[in-house]
């Protein structure tokens, strides 16, 4: 199944007033995300993965014993990660649904404690990667971080919220201030209704 670059679910400048500029989205979506699409399609052409769903490609090419993953995995996973990332943000004011607030309180003690743990995971991810809120295999909620393009599908988890901590996600707007980017993401950008719909 060929990868196709999805349109953003909002205009390129829709998040600018909330801390993610048009320039960032033009580079991040139109160039970086598109590169994962183009390179992924080249790499799967003529292989056993050519007509498989992206989730199956990710699970089937992930090597848990390796730090450096193969090219098919890297591009497929980053294609999927970004597809989720755009949907996890909104230009609208987003109120956290009650069932999500309760689940976060049950799992972390409070919503603020969850946000602290999530921001710490993103800030503490050395080099490139992602921070995630996941539903784990036991049904509980958990904060994780992954290197490069590795994502919760690799571990049988459900991604509820993810934030990209590769520098191309924040350097134009925040320079090297990753913690400020993460705080802004949690305070201004998250589509909490989308997060709750994934539970």
Buried (B, 14 or more C-beta within 10 A) or exposed (E): EEBEBBEBEBEBBBBBEBBBBBEBBEBBBEEBBBBBBBBBBEBBEEEEBEEBEBEEBBBEBBEEEEEEBEEBBBBBBBBBBBBBBBBBBBBEEBEBBEEBBEBBBEBBEEBEEBBBBBBBBBBEBEEBBBBBBBBBEEEEBBBBBBBBBBBBBBBEBBBBBBBBBBBBBBBBBBEEEBEBBBBBBBEBBBBBBBBBEBE
